[in-house]
Amino acid sequence: MRERRLKNEINVVPYIDVMLVLLVIFMVTAPMMTTASIDVPSVGKASQAPAEALQVTIRPDESLALMDRGMETRLGGDELPQAIANARKKDPQRPVLIVGDRNVKYAVVLGVLDELQRQGVEKIGLLVQPTGKTGK
């Protein structure tokens, strides 16, 4: 009779099967994942503002003004929606720029932005001052 020898080897076939299944799962699900890409423009690369755009100016005291074709109109707290609606009657696709003073709170700018979106304005921009022309 022959003596039986014990095998001291690890069977790696089940591990390879699991690895291949995981590889297939990752290959199938990877194209389905969407990643967020945020392209934030710098002030140095800011493009020229459109000439025909409406400008909503937010002053340091948080008062508002609307600049339409060179004419500035001061607005009270509740007058912004009506003024935007009147200015956009002829051209509903007209862009609107928000010109905020550097000392204005972010919440005030967001309030104006929210009101413009409620009015149905699709093209909203923030007017910035290019680098080197800060005035200080």
C-alpha positions in Angstrom: 0.0 0.0 0.0 1.1 3.5 -0.8 1.2 6.2 1.8 -1.0 9.2 1.2 0.7 12.5 1.3 -1.1 15.6 2.4 -1.2 18.5 -0.1 -0.3 21.8 1.5 -1.3 24.1 -1.4 -4.0 26.7 -1.5 -6.7 26.4 -4.1 -6.8 29.9 -5.7 -9.5 29.2 -8.3 -12.4 30.5 -6.2 -10.5 33.7 -5.5 -9.9 34.2 -9.2 -13.6 33.7 -9.9 -14.6 36.3 -7.3 -12.0 38.7 -8.6 -13.3 38.3 -12.2 -16.9 38.8 -11.1 -16.0 42.0 -9.2 -14.0 43.2 -12.3 -17.1 42.7 -14.5 -19.3 44.5 -12.0 -17.0 47.5 -11.9 -16.6 47.6 -15.7 -20.4 47.6 -16.1 -21.2 50.2 -13.5 -18.3 52.6 -14.1 -19.8 54.2 -17.3 -23.1 54.7 -15.5 -21.6 56.9 -12.8 -21.8 60.6 -13.4 -19.1 62.9 -12.0 -19.6 66.6 -11.2 -17.3 68.9 -13.1 -17.3 72.5 -12.0 -15.5 75.0 -14.3 -15.2 78.1 -12.2 -14.1 81.1 -14.3 -11.4 83.4 -12.8 -11.9 87.1 -12.7 -8.8 87.5 -15.0 -10.6 85.7 -17.8 -13.9 87.4 -17.6 -15.5 88.1 -20.9 -17.0 91.4 -21.9 -20.6 91.9 -20.7 -23.3 92.0 -23.4 -24.2 95.6 -24.2 -28.0 95.0 -24.3 -28.2 93.3 -20.9 -30.2 94.6 -18.0 -28.1 95.3 -14.9 -29.4 94.9 -11.4 -27.1 96.9 -9.1 -26.8 96.0 -5.4 -25.3 98.9 -3.5 -23.4 98.6 -0.2 -26.5 99.7 1.7 -28.4 96.8 0.0 -30.5 99.1 -2.1 -31.3 98.1 -5.7 -31.1 99.9 -9.0 -32.0 98.7 -12.5 -29.8 100.0 -15.4 -31.7 99.7 -18.7 -30.1 101.1 -21.9 -28.2 103.7 -20.0 -31.0 104.8 -17.7 -30.8 103.9 -14.0 -33.9 103.5 -11.9 -33.7 103.1 -8.1 -35.9 100.3 -6.8 -37.6 99.7 -3.5 -37.6 96.2 -1.9 -40.8 95.0 -3.7 -40.3 96.8 -7.0 -37.7 94.4 -8.6 -40.2 91.8 -10.0 -42.4 94.4 -11.7 -39.4 96.4 -13.0 -37.8 93.2 -14.5 -41.1 92.2 -16.1 -41.6 95.6 -17.7 -38.0 95.8 -19.0 -38.2 92.3 -20.6 -41.6 92.7 -22.3 -40.1 93.5 -25.7 -37.3 90.9 -25.5 -38.0 88.0 -23.1 -34.6 86.4 -23.9 -32.7 89.5 -22.8 -29.9 88.6 -20.3 -29.7 90.1 -16.8 -26.4 90.9 -15.0 -26.2 91.2 -11.3 -23.7 93.9 -10.2 -23.0 93.5 -6.5 -20.7 95.7 -4.4 -17.8 93.9 -2.9 -19.2 94.6 0.6 -22.7 93.3 0.0 -23.7 90.1 1.9 -23.9 87.0 -0.2 -27.5 86.4 1.0 -28.6 89.6 -0.7 -27.1 88.6 -4.0 -28.8 85.2 -3.7 -32.1 86.8 -3.0 -31.8 88.9 -6.2 -30.8 85.8 -8.1 -33.7 83.8 -6.7 -36.2 86.6 -7.7 -34.8 86.7 -11.2 -35.3 83.0 -11.5 -38.8 83.3 -10.3 -39.4 85.9 -13.1 -38.3 83.3 -15.6 -35.0 84.9 -16.6 -32.9 82.2 -18.2 -29.7 84.1 -18.8 -28.3 85.5 -15.6 -24.7 86.6 -15.1 -22.6 88.1 -12.4 -20.7 91.2 -13.5 -17.1 91.2 -12.2 -14.3 93.7 -12.3 -11.2 92.5 -14.1 -8.0 92.1 -12.2 -6.0 95.3 -11.9 -9.0 97.7 -11.9 -10.2 97.3 -8.4 -9.9 101.0 -7.5 -8.2 100.4 -4.2 
